């Protein structure tokens, strides 16, 4: 399962957001079911960023999301959430891969 968190990063704040991403990622190390995550920057619209996380399954993600550490761990990136994207994040099930 994949989770895509939509971010909007103003010019000049790129390094700060990268630092926050690394801080949050270190905080999330060892979360059961979290396999990995990536920080992505849009090529067509450089202000559009995303965090793509890969989870073992939806149950693992939901257990963490409903747990006591979710909000505190992800708080540093919250000011950068892109509310114009329709939804701040999306959940995606992998249907096929090579």
Residue, then its C-alpha position, 0 to 999 in steps of 0.5 A: x500500500x502507498x500513501x501520498x502526502x501532498x505538500x506545497x513548498x515555497x521557493x527558498x524553503x526547499x532545504x528546510x523542508x528536506x531537513x524536516x523530512x529527514x527529522x520526521x523519517x528518523x522519528x518513524x524508523x521502526x514503525x511496524x509495517x512502514x517499509x520506506x518513504x521518499x520525498x518527491x519534488x514536482x518537475x513541472x511545478x517545483x512548488x508541488x512536493x509529496x512524501x510517498x510512503x510504502x506500507x506492508x498493508x492498509x491495516x499497518x498504516x491505519x494502526x499507526x495513523x490511529x495510534x498516539x504518535x502519528x500526529x506528533x511525529x508528522x507535525x513538522x511537515x503539517x504547515x506544508x500540506x497542500x490543501x489545494x490538492x483536493x485532499x492532503x493525502x491519498x491512500x493507494x493500493x498496489x494493483x500491479x507491478x513489475 
